[in-house]
Amino acid sequence: MKFSLFIHMERVSAKDDERRLYDEMIELCHIADEGGMHAIWTGEHHGMSFTIAPNPLLNLVDLARRTKNVRLGTGTVIAPFWHPIRLAGEAAMADIIMDGRLELGIARGAYSFEYERLMPGLDAWNAGGRMRELIPAVKALWQGDYAHDGQYWQFPRTTSTPKPAQQPGPPIWVAARDPSSHDFAVANGCNVQVTPLHLGDDEVVSLMERFNTACAAHPEVPRPKIMVLRHAYVASDEADARTAAEEMTRFYCYFGAWFKNERPIQQGLIQELTEDEIAAHPVYSAAAMRRNQIIGEPDEVIARLKSYEALGYDEFSFWIDSGMSFERKKASLQRMIRDVMPAFA
């Protein structure tokens, strides 16, 4: 099983300087690259200081000049916000600039906050439909002389300019949860990204079962890869692990607040949650975080990840966004590289 880093700029206070946050993100990416991680992933989000990532290709092109070995992935671009011709061309140009290291992850998106600002009236159903129409079109544009007459986009014969360095194109990954998304990804020769979010390992098992079912339904397609994305913290001791669980409780409470899209937003920051609101959340308790997320000393983390490897996961992506301080993120990542990853060499 390979290891990767999933990372964004995250701004939790108006006092946080964005240049400093970017520099800290780059330093963590340097550690991942020099430590032997397989890839770095970063996504797309708009108008949210909680996750600052307006164009992941821009970040990845910068990272290509600052790293040596890692693959560089979009985790993910939001399909409804891209025209197929634009995504095909910009991804291809990025792949050329980064010497063929691009991995192109694509999702339908999740935040209604973004939908109502960039595409008012968009719902999850039509966002999923756009993703399913976009991916085959992008692949065809990379081959060239492709005309499209779909539900969401129509254009005459067009060729992606440029064409990507990787042929027939960069690997495409689909963020999948429901069985139909797994089936679409496998049928179209795409790799699969999954995340159990706040849920426990029963969900990790279930996500793999959905993937295996899709693979069995399409024996004519070579088995794609599957990556699991999960919050992790490699602790120095049990007290440190408990602190991390409390920090992830706070992160997920804010994640949930952004997802529900009900609190006021000012200057890109959501209205602060009270300590009582955080303590009263029925799902995101520190005990649940300690149990469900991969938090613990190295031996505990290794054992959890070995169980994921045994299920058949090809890649574990270390989701480092957590609201923690840069110093705590850095120490955990260093312990992951030094104390955990060698067990999988």
Helices and strands as residue ranges (DSSP letters): E 2-6, H 18-34, E 39-42, H 56-64, E 71-78, G 79-81, H 84-97, E 102-107, H 112-118, H 124-143, E 146-149, E 154-158, E 172-175, H 179-187, E 191-194, H 201-217, E 226-234, H 238-260, E 265-266, E 269-270, H 275-279, H 286-292, E 294-296, H 298-311, E 315-319, H 326-335, I 336-340, G 341-344
